[in-house]
Amino acid sequence: MRKLFAEFFGTFWLVFGGCGSAVFASQIAASTDGGQLGILLLGVALAFGLTVLTMAYAVGHISGGHFNPAVSFGLMAGGRFDAKEMPGYIAAQLAGAILAAAAIFVINGGTGGSGPGAFATNFYDSAVYFGKSYSLIQAFLTEFLLTMFFLIIILGATDKWANGKFAGIAIGLGLTLIHLISIPITNTSVNPARSTSQAIFVGGEALMQLWLFWVAPLLGGIVGGIIYKTLLQNPENPQD
């Protein structure tokens, strides 16, 4: 239960901090001429990275600090996580994410808005930022590749041969970079729990497109886990 509570609170913090910053920062951008949009994207990217970095040190030693179903599946594929623990972890992650989204919803005045990107939802085929739209295939490839590399970062940073004291920093900065790349493309998922929690409060197209933000990150996480285990992990240093 300590592991599940750690995953619950870690995922809550990720969604509340990351998605919360996006929801309220977008209101600032809407009240200006758009000149601050680029700065706000940087701030949101940092917010997501900081939530993972802080919780990695706060509760990572308890549960492993997944906070993300794609990470759990990737760690399982990489031989670092027992499949029998998966249902409990996914349930805790979804519960934490949804409760955090509910808190943001209440603070936001009981509204999630509508349309692509509203309430920090993920999207494809919509020109939300800078007037450019990315197709389903482009969005899928983006989410797949970025989640794959996120798992390689996680597995490498937490390897027995790595300096574990700095693992949280590498993972947090990795997630920041991921958001800098993909906020304009999909509003950045790489985390099905985070995508689900926001889509619930918007509905409509956000729920219809949610499938992509489960399938692409899960596949990317699994492939990243396999790549690290088979191609990068030191064979003289097998993981427990």
Secondary structure, DSSP 8 states (H G I E B T S, - for coil): -HHHHHHHHHHHHHIIIIIHHHHHHHHHHHTS-STTHHHHHHHHHHHHHHHHHHHHHHHHHHH----SHHHHHHHHHTTSS-GGGHHHHHHHHHHHHHHHHHHHHHHTTS----STTGGG---SS---STT----HHHHHHHHHHHHHHHHHHHHHHTSTTS-GGGHHHHHHHHHHHHHHHHHHHHS--S-HHHHHHHHHTT-THHHHTTTHHHHHHHHHHHHHHHHIIIIIS-TTS---
